[in-house]
């Protein structure tokens, strides 16, 4: 079975079934919906297929390669487009915009609005990393007992407006539960809801576009490159 975050557990090569491989493909599909590149997923499938092929040759074992033909179709369209400020204010922040989405999924999305955090930096944050009591309420992006991916730089991001309200709701419920270490599942749910409720500014917009909305807002405000990179964790 998968790990808590949905990624596959380590298995001996000859114990990997086609079912495991398809589960891994589903995990990657959700990540692609969350802003990861199709090319990265397909590279992963290619490497795994190669490993199994090499192992089979070196051990002289006949094996049906479970990773054959898993490639995801489609092309990476470059950077996910950002939402415009007008779209965020008039559509995404309407009081009833996310009325049909579960509370936790909605709150993760609203925390993104004013922080530009990656979905996983919110879903994987323990409740203690929501620092809401000091003079400047903020969220702490920290390793949380595991190594931060290079991209997820350690930093502290102020919480303002709707993002602070959403963070307070998360804390009031005892922290992230449903999507803890499941940012891919969160992206799939958020994107499906946005598609079904007319909340995508164009067909190419996804929930992750909120991160680029913040990036563009910082650029428009003339925020220094270095500071911008620190805020976004580049």
N, C-alpha and C positions, 0 to 999 in steps of 0.2 A: 504493500500500500504506500501512498505518498507520505511525505513529511507534513507537519502541520501547515506549512506554507503552500502545499500542493505540489511541490517539486518532488521528483522521484527519490526513493531511498536507494542506497548503494546495494547492488546485487551482483553475485558472481555472473560472469558473462553467459554461462550456459543455463542460468535460471531466469534470464530476461525473456519474457513472452511478448508476443505481438500486442497483447492487451496492455502490458506495461508501456510499450512504445507508443501506443495510441493515446494512453493517459498522458504521457509526456507531451505528445503533440497538442492535446487539448490545453494543457498547462501553458504551452508556448502561445497558442492562439489567443488565450486571455491576456497574456503579456503584450502581444502585438496590439491588441485593442487598447491597451493602456499606454501605448506610445513607443514600445520597443520596435526594433526594425525586423521586418520579415527576413531580410538577409542574414541577420544574426541567428534567427531560429534555424534557417536552412543550413547554415554553416554547422550548427550544433548537430543536426541530424546527419549531415555528411561525415563529420568526425566520428560520431558513434558508429555509423555503418562501417566506416573504415577500420575502427578498432575491432569490431566483431569479425570482420573479414580477415584481418591480420591474425587474430587469436585463433580462428578456425584453421587457418593455413599452418600456423606454427605448432598447433597441438594435433594437427591432422584429424580434426573433428568435423564431421558433416553437420552443418547447422543452417537452419533457415533464418536468414538475417532479418531480425524483427524490425530493423530501422530502415528497410528498403521503402522507397516510394512515399516518404512522409512529407515531402516538400510542401510548404504553404504557397498557394498561388498568389499572384499580385506583385506589385512593385512598391518599393518604398517611395512615397511622394515627397521626400525631403522632410523638412521640419513641419510638424503639425501646425496648422494655422492658429494664430491667437484669436480669442474672442475680442470684439471691439468693446470699448467702455460702455457705449450705448446699449449693446446687447446684454452685457452683464447687468447693468442697472435696470433696464426696462423689462428684460425677460427672465434672467436667472435669479434676480433678487425680488421678483414679485412674491408676495407672502404665500401664495398658493402654488408656486411653480413646482415645488417638489413634494406636494401634499401626498402623492401616491407612492413615494419612495420610502423605504424603511428609515427610521430615525438615524441609525448609525451611518448608513450610506450617505444620507443627506448632510449630516454634520461633517463627514470627511470632506465632502465636496465644498461645503461652505468655509471650512478651515483653509482650503486651497485659495479661495477668492482673494484674500488680502495678504497671503504669505508666499505664494508661488512654490510651496513645498511639493516634493514628489508625493504621490499617493502613499507609497510604502513608508515614507518618513512620518506620515500621520498614523497609518494603520498599525505600524510596528512599535509606536512609542508607548511605553508603559505609562500608567496614569500619573506616576511621579514626575514624568517629563513635561507635564502640562503645569507650568509655574504661574498660577493665576493670582497669587495673594500679594506679591510684591508691588512696588510702585509702578513697574512696567510689566504687565502680564505678558508672558512669552512662552514659546514651546522650545524645549531643548532637544536638539537632534544629537543623539549620543549613541555609542556603540551598543548599549543595552545587552551586554554579555556576549555579543558576537562581534566579529570584526566588521566595521563599517565598510561597505563597498567603497572603492576609491572615490566614486562619484558622490557618495553620501557624506560630505564633509561635516565634521562636528561643528555646530554653530548654534546660536540662539536667535530665534526670530520673534519679534514683537507680534502680539495678537491684538488686532483692532476691529472695531465694528462687528459685522456679522461673523467674522472669523473668531473673535473672542467669545461671542454668544454661543457659537457652535462648540467651541472648546469647553465652555462651562457645562453645556449639556452632556458632552462626552464624559467629563469628570463626574457629574451628578449621577450618571449611570454606572460609575465604577470603572470607566476606561473602555477602550476598544475591546470587544469580545468577538462578535460575529466575523469581522474581517482581519483579526489579528494575524499577521504574517500571510494574509491572503489579498494582497493589493490587486492581483490579477482578477480575482473573483469580484472585488469591488468595482474595478474598471468595467467589467462585462455588464454588471447590473446597472451602473450609472450610465453607461453608453446606450444600453438598450432603452432605459427610461427616457433619456434625452431624445433618442430617435423617435420613440413612440409619442412624445408629447410636444413635438415642434420646438425643441430647445437647442437644436444644432443650427448655428448661424449659416453654415453651408454643409453639404454632405460630408466634407472632409473634417469638419470639427468633431473633436471628441472631448471627454472630460479633461484629459491631459492638457487641452488647449488653454485651460485656466492658468497653468504654469507659464505659458508663453504670453498670456495676457499681462501677467505681473511683470514679466521680463520686459515687455514693450512699454509698460507704464513707467518703469524705472528709467528706461532709455529716454522716453519723452520728457521725463522730469529732469533730465540732464545729470542723473546720478553717475558719479565717477565709475569707470570700468572696474576698478579693483573692488570697490564697495558692492557694485552690482554682482560681481562674481562671488563675493563673500555671502551675500544674501541668498543667492540661488544655489550655493554649494557647488560651484564649478571647480 
